[in-house]
Amino acid sequence: VVGLQAAIAEPQICQGILLLNISLRMLHIKKQPWYGRPFIRSFQRLLRDTSVGKFFFKAIATKESVKNILCQVLF
């Protein structure tokens, strides 16, 4: 949260942000039922290796979305 706030308040001091949400570790593919794993892998590949994923991340990686995330966490 502190890193996100710093990036919003002083964007000139950072080149980018890397977010790790350890609370999502239970969503790891190995924690999912065997029958869902092929779908999860396909979706991960779609986001990682295609222009669809690039578009998705570009659309959500905005100042407004970061602000909304911070508001949800802090308030």
N, C-alpha and C positions, 0 to 999 in steps of 0.2 A: 504494500500500500504506500509506503514511504517513497519507493522508487517511482511509482506512478504519479504521485503528487509532485515530486521534484521535477519530473519530465514536463508536467503541465505548467508548473510555476516558473521554471527556468529551462525552457527547451534548448537553449544554446549550450547547456552543460552536458547534454547527452546525445549520443549518436543513434540510439535506439533503446528499446526495452525488451527484455526477455522475461516472460512471466512463467513461473512454475507454480502450479496449484497442486500441492501435495495432498490436499483433501480429495482429489479425484483419483487417487491411487487405486481405489476399489473399482474404478471403471477400466482399469488396464485390461487388455485383451485376454490375458491369462486368467483373469478373475471372472470372465464371462462364460456362459454355458458353451459347450462345444459347438452346438448348432448355430450359434450367433457369430462365431469367430470369422467365418468366411465373409460375411456381410461387413463386419467391422473392419477387417483388413482391406476390403475393397473400398470402403468409404475413406479410410485413412490414406490409401493410395491415391484416390481421387483428389483429396485435398492437398496432398504432398506433391504429386507429380504432374498435375494438369493445370491448364489455364483456369479451369473452374476454381481450383483451390487458390490460385493467385488472386483471382477476382474477389473471392469470398473474403480472404484476409485483408485485401486492400479496402474492401467495403467496410469492414468492421474495425480496422485499425485507424480510427479517426479520433480527433481530439474530443469530439462529443461523446463517442462511445466509451472512451477512457474515463471521461468525467462521469458518465452514468454509472459505470462500474464502481468508481470511487464513492459515489453517493450511496449506492446500495450497501457497500461494505461499511461505510462510516456512519450512516444514519439509520 
